[in-house]
């Protein structure tokens, strides 16, 4: 779903559950770069000096996975002569933040503007530079400092206060910009050894490409490449659910206190679910599924 609609995703689960592996496999199910996207990516990497030697045009979507010790300047860009940072190098691709709560909070907070606007502004005394930064954020975290909260096989030794402090490292405004929160349960080793072969990535990619194609056909009206980029009245018109879906969403707002941004993002995720199901209209079941991802934590 994150690949189909360009939605930000947070994976939470114990160590060894496969969060990092799944995040790194996302690139294999994303649609190929269009020519315009390839030009944008190549220009950014050329300015940053990271374009591989002998390569004139990038053909693979960027996948950037900075370490949690990264500084905010390295993440957003900077320098006396402003150069793109990791979030711009991830433009049209994926930015993966493993062990997200381990990042400095000030570093995480600089993500808020790019996640909302798709660009970052770097201001210096001599000049101001604006770099594109429209990426899919994939983040991973443990449920607690030791990682075993909720694990039936291993005992969690963290106190409630420690767990609250750990989860509190992600601010409310930042969490509000994450569309999907998915719990990844621990998988027994015996289940891995005995399980049948899973679905081929190529089949998943075909479904993603089909959903993206439906979004592209609406681009002349919406001006957005993906559902995650929908803005304003065009987004409201495209994502508007049926009357039962609107009633369900209204009750969710009243009961769980969804923000206006959360309300908007639930509708966009519901639109993506409908696209994956090849459905023209957003229904109650689409809204209900989107709410489950939003209200997990």
Steps between C-alpha positions, in 0.01 A plus 500: 500500500787735579645424156167530319404841640834648608397495866735532798529181704612415855581136578503407866596164644763304694858449378531238228138530385608604150433875508829597337478224242151610392604864478799417282280290269263787433706615204435172320124568485509871416419597139796594279609861477334706230729705277412823681563338839833362380606848390405647840691232692806524277513879535488481881769233521715690254486815716579293810788323328350155557418415139700183416786557261406428140127508575311773319152416621384308806271209418424367851294676765726633779511316830670692779554355847699747717638389836329627815807713584438725197485876560208718393725677246595169338133402491348816350806644325713805559852635484640840396391407150175310572503138387220243518473279807374145541133593469559661160720211388197281578275709270266274298622206707515374858649647818543221756556588865584183693463520880322834457483593873882481516530803269551835669162664549618821336598299193158335481315830536661643186308234305169670567516763224627265225238238588229763466625703204725265303791743503755645739630856523863552605568864593852637531636855525613506136211312340189289550456168323183296457546128436225251412439236767197292410572153632332208671606490865538147636588488869554209737501486878476256788192512727721582800869555586575128544279413203293223655183675615207280399726207406360170630839325490723757669436713807506877476698661782405860423291704740192690376690825545791375288262388226319835507830693474617277214183544295490868590818559300270522197302819538128519435534727193750259344282195568207690351687507168535120490210344310545134589607339828545126470585254776748233392471200735790273583518198268603161649805346332306178439234694311767650274650159425165331432313782327429480126657744256329839517356707219750607236603867514425537129133419559481755781673757279242446227220582745689807617554619142133446418397709802752771408362505144153573636648792693679626188174508304366745761811719489359750245226572756692469828853601395636221726717205399386288796214503747736615776559823303131590470423852618203731536164465334624258238608259773168533680308426182711195410502351852141577601347181646136391490258616769564198725875556470460867595294405804763248607777756464299758692454259791873422495583872518269548798618189687875505432559871446648481151662823389406667172823366354421151626151520349648603166760223503244231585305602190812477283584153630138393441534626142811284453322194642221559249754535218662170595154343486434661159202684648400842374323616818627500858275285718446432868730197500782710353460764770483235773826340385674838475390585855650176632844606379454848645373400843737213570688697766 
